[in-house]
Amino acid sequence: MGITLNLHPLSPAVGGVLLAIKALGLDDQVVRKEVDLSAGQSLHTVPSIEDGGFCLWNSHAIVAYLASAYGEGGSLYPQDLQKRAKVDQWLHFSSSILYNRLMDMTEPLWTKRSKVVSEEACERAEAAFRMLDAQLDAQLEGGPASGPAGPWLCGEDMTIADLCCVPLVAAMEIFVGASRHFPRMTAWAEHCRTHVPGYVSVVEACRQRYIAIITSKMTA
């Protein structure tokens, strides 16, 4: 029956799902339906999927489901419990830290409560980048509290953690510069840009649309 993906192109959370679909080779099995936010549906409700009679929302839950159902035991969402726990660790970081702090910066713009991004929200986003950078640095340095070393968040293999985190980081970088202050995070993001299938068509395209709409809201 195929999979239906309900989306909006301005949602960075959708980017993670689109990247997972490409990484899993599911492009031909997915029907994309754009949600009309002007009809009163919230940006918080996208993405969602329908797979047969099964419905699921939340991008992190969706990518975990797709990788489990269609990944055939691959490295995107490992079967090994400890490796999977490391992926889950980053998924929770993505949902509870990155996504929330991006929304802290942008929700006042979407709801027309403000035309500026608050300094406090930007500082909280910087703190999230600092946590991400420090963890990647610890992995490269090694030690009992660090994760496995490698160019990806969970070591040598790309996982759904990378696919969920990098679109949010790319969106947050619109407001918070990264290159000089967060070198480990910047190196990881560049690795994603050059090695994640569909990065340019998904993440960079979303980023450019995001910049355009944010600019229009700040100058209207």
C-alpha positions as CSV (number, residue, x, y, z in Angstrom):
1,M,0.0,0.0,0.0
2,G,3.0,2.3,0.4
3,I,3.7,5.0,3.0
4,T,2.1,8.4,3.1
5,L,4.2,11.2,4.6
6,N,2.4,14.4,5.7
7,L,4.9,17.2,5.7
8,H,5.5,20.9,5.4
9,P,8.7,22.0,3.6
10,L,9.5,24.7,6.3
11,S,9.7,22.1,9.1
12,P,13.4,21.2,9.9
13,A,12.0,18.1,11.7
14,V,10.7,16.9,8.3
15,G,14.2,16.9,7.0
16,G,15.3,14.1,9.3
17,V,12.4,11.9,8.0
18,L,13.3,12.7,4.3
19,L,16.9,11.9,4.9
20,A,15.9,8.6,6.5
21,I,13.7,7.8,3.6
22,K,16.6,8.4,1.2
23,A,19.1,6.4,3.3
24,L,16.7,3.5,3.5
25,G,15.9,3.6,-0.3
26,L,12.2,4.2,0.3
27,D,11.7,7.1,-2.1
28,D,9.6,5.1,-4.5
29,Q,7.4,3.8,-1.7
30,V,6.5,7.1,-0.1
31,V,3.7,9.5,-1.2
32,R,4.3,13.0,0.1
33,K,1.3,15.2,1.1
34,E,2.0,18.8,2.0
35,V,0.0,20.0,5.0
36,D,-1.8,23.3,4.6
37,L,-0.8,25.3,7.7
38,S,-3.1,28.1,6.7
39,A,-6.1,25.8,7.3
40,G,-5.3,25.8,11.0
41,Q,-3.0,22.8,11.3
42,S,0.0,23.4,13.5
43,L,3.6,23.1,12.4
44,H,4.0,20.9,15.5
45,T,1.9,18.2,13.9
46,V,4.2,17.6,11.0
47,P,5.7,15.3,10.0
48,S,3.4,12.3,10.4
49,I,3.1,9.0,8.4
50,E,0.5,6.5,7.5
51,D,1.8,3.0,6.8
52,G,-1.1,0.8,5.9
53,G,-3.5,1.3,8.8
54,F,-0.7,2.5,11.2
55,C,-0.3,6.2,11.9
56,L,2.6,7.9,13.7
57,W,3.7,11.4,14.4
58,N,6.9,12.9,15.8
59,S,10.0,12.8,13.5
60,H,12.2,10.9,15.9
61,A,9.6,8.2,16.4
62,I,9.0,8.0,12.7
63,V,12.7,7.5,11.7
64,A,13.1,4.9,14.4
65,Y,10.1,3.1,13.1
66,L,11.1,3.3,9.4
67,A,14.7,2.1,10.2
68,S,13.3,-0.8,12.3
69,A,10.6,-1.8,9.8
70,Y,12.6,-1.3,6.6
71,G,16.3,-1.2,7.6
72,E,16.8,-5.0,7.5
73,G,19.2,-4.9,10.5
74,G,21.4,-2.2,9.1
75,S,23.6,0.2,11.0
76,L,21.1,3.2,10.8
77,Y,19.4,1.8,13.9
78,P,21.5,-1.1,15.2
79,Q,20.1,-4.2,16.7
80,D,22.8,-4.4,19.3
81,L,21.2,-2.9,22.5
82,Q,24.2,-0.8,23.6
83,K,24.7,0.6,20.1
84,R,21.0,1.4,19.8
85,A,21.1,3.0,23.2
86,K,23.8,5.4,22.0
87,V,21.6,6.3,19.0
88,D,18.6,6.8,21.3
89,Q,20.7,9.0,23.5
90,W,21.3,11.4,20.6
91,L,17.6,11.2,19.5
92,H,16.5,12.4,22.9
93,F,19.1,15.2,22.7
94,S,17.7,16.1,19.3
95,S,14.1,16.2,20.5
96,S,14.5,17.6,24.0
97,I,17.4,20.1,23.4
98,L,17.9,21.0,19.7
99,Y,14.3,21.1,18.6
100,N,13.1,22.9,21.7
101,R,15.7,25.5,21.5
102,L,15.1,26.1,17.8
103,M,11.4,26.6,18.6
104,D,12.3,29.0,21.4
105,M,14.0,31.2,18.8
106,T,11.5,30.9,16.0
107,E,8.0,30.4,17.5
108,P,7.6,34.1,18.4
109,L,8.2,34.9,14.7
110,W,5.7,32.3,13.5
111,T,3.0,33.5,15.9
112,K,3.8,37.2,15.1
113,R,4.5,38.0,18.7
114,S,7.9,39.4,17.8
115,K,10.0,40.4,14.8
116,V,13.3,39.6,16.6
117,V,14.9,36.5,18.0
118,S,15.7,37.1,21.7
119,E,19.2,37.2,22.9
120,E,18.3,34.7,25.6
121,A,17.0,32.1,23.1
122,C,20.2,32.5,21.0
123,E,22.3,32.0,24.1
124,R,20.4,28.8,24.9
125,A,21.0,27.6,21.4
126,E,24.7,28.3,21.8
127,A,24.7,26.2,24.9
128,A,23.2,23.3,23.0
129,F,25.9,23.7,20.4
130,R,28.5,23.7,23.2
131,M,27.1,20.5,24.6
132,L,27.2,18.8,21.1
133,D,30.7,20.1,20.4
134,A,32.0,18.9,23.8
135,Q,30.5,15.4,23.4
136,L,32.1,15.0,20.0
137,D,35.4,16.2,21.4
138,A,35.2,13.7,24.2
139,Q,34.6,10.9,21.7
140,L,37.7,11.8,19.8
141,E,39.7,12.0,23.0
142,G,38.4,8.7,24.3
143,G,37.7,7.8,27.9
144,P,35.1,5.9,29.9
145,A,32.4,8.5,29.6
146,S,32.8,9.1,25.9
147,G,31.1,7.3,23.0
148,P,32.9,5.4,20.2
149,A,35.3,7.5,18.1
150,G,34.4,8.2,14.5
151,P,33.1,11.0,12.2
152,W,29.5,10.4,13.1
153,L,27.6,11.0,16.3
154,C,27.7,7.3,17.2
155,G,31.1,6.5,15.9
156,E,32.1,4.9,12.5
157,D,28.6,4.5,11.1
158,M,25.9,7.0,10.0
159,T,22.7,6.5,12.1
160,I,19.3,8.0,12.3
161,A,20.7,10.2,15.1
162,D,22.8,12.1,12.5
163,L,19.8,12.3,10.2
164,C,17.6,13.9,12.9
165,C,20.2,16.2,14.4
166,V,21.8,17.8,11.3
167,P,18.7,19.5,9.9
168,L,18.0,21.1,13.3
169,V,21.6,22.2,13.6
170,A,21.6,23.7,10.1
171,A,18.4,25.7,11.0
172,M,19.8,26.9,14.3
173,E,23.0,28.0,12.6
174,I,21.0,30.7,10.8
175,F,20.8,32.5,14.2
176,V,24.0,31.1,15.9
177,G,27.3,31.1,14.2
178,A,29.2,27.8,14.6
179,S,32.5,27.5,12.7
180,R,34.9,29.4,15.0
181,H,33.3,28.5,18.3
182,F,32.3,24.8,17.8
183,P,35.0,23.2,15.6
184,R,34.0,19.5,16.4
185,M,30.4,20.2,15.7
186,T,31.2,22.0,12.5
187,A,33.4,19.2,11.3
188,W,30.6,16.7,11.9
189,A,28.1,18.9,10.1
190,E,30.4,19.1,7.1
191,H,30.9,15.4,7.1
192,C,27.1,15.0,7.0
193,R,26.9,17.6,4.2
194,T,29.3,15.5,2.0
195,H,28.3,12.0,3.0
196,V,24.5,11.9,3.9
197,P,22.5,11.0,0.8
198,G,20.2,13.8,-0.2
199,Y,21.8,16.4,2.1
200,V,21.8,19.2,-0.4
201,S,18.3,18.6,-1.8
202,V,16.8,18.1,1.7
203,V,18.7,20.1,4.3
204,E,20.2,22.9,2.3
205,A,17.0,23.4,0.3
206,C,15.0,23.6,3.6
207,R,17.6,26.0,5.1
208,Q,17.3,28.4,2.2
209,R,13.5,28.4,2.4
210,Y,13.7,28.8,6.1
211,I,16.0,31.9,5.7
212,A,13.6,33.4,3.2
213,I,10.5,33.1,5.4
214,I,12.3,34.1,8.6
215,T,13.7,37.2,6.9
216,S,10.2,38.1,5.6
217,K,8.7,37.8,9.1
218,M,11.4,39.9,10.7
219,T,11.1,42.7,8.1
220,A,7.3,42.6,7.5
